[in-house]
Amino acid sequence: MMAEGEGERGKERKSRKKGFVVVEVPLSIEDYVRLETVVIRKFGRKRGVFTAFVRDCIMQKVAEEEKKM
C-alpha cells in the first residue's frame, strides 16, 4: 500500500478486471530484465508466469507490512 508522502515512487490503481490490483513499481531496465530472466529460467516461458510471480511477491510484501502494523 502507498503511504502518504511517497508521491510518484509507487502507485496503485484498480484494474478493469474485478479482483485485480495493478501496482506500478519503478524498476530500472537492468533490474526488470534480471528479474524476468530469473523467472523464465525457473519456470520457463509459460504465459502469465512472470506476471503471476510478480503478483505473488507483491502480495507477500503487503502481508508482511500488515503484520508489522
C-alpha positions, 0 to 999 in steps of 0.5 A, spaced: 500 500 500 502 507 498 503 511 504 502 518 504 508 522 502 511 517 497 508 521 491 510 518 484 515 512 487 509 507 487 502 507 485 496 503 485 490 503 481 484 498 480 484 494 474 478 493 469 478 486 471 474 485 478 479 482 483 485 485 480 490 490 483 495 493 478 501 496 482 506 500 478 513 499 481 519 503 478 524 498 476 530 500 472 531 496 465 537 492 468 533 490 474 526 488 470 530 484 465 534 480 471 528 479 474 524 476 468 530 472 466 530 469 473 523 467 472 523 464 465 529 460 467 525 457 473 519 456 470 520 457 463 516 461 458 509 459 460 504 465 459 502 469 465 508 466 469 512 472 470 506 476 471 503 471 476 510 471 480 510 478 480 503 478 483 505 473 488 511 477 491 507 483 491 502 480 495 507 477 500 510 484 501 503 487 503 502 481 508 508 482 511 507 490 512 500 488 515 503 484 520 508 489 522 502 494 523 
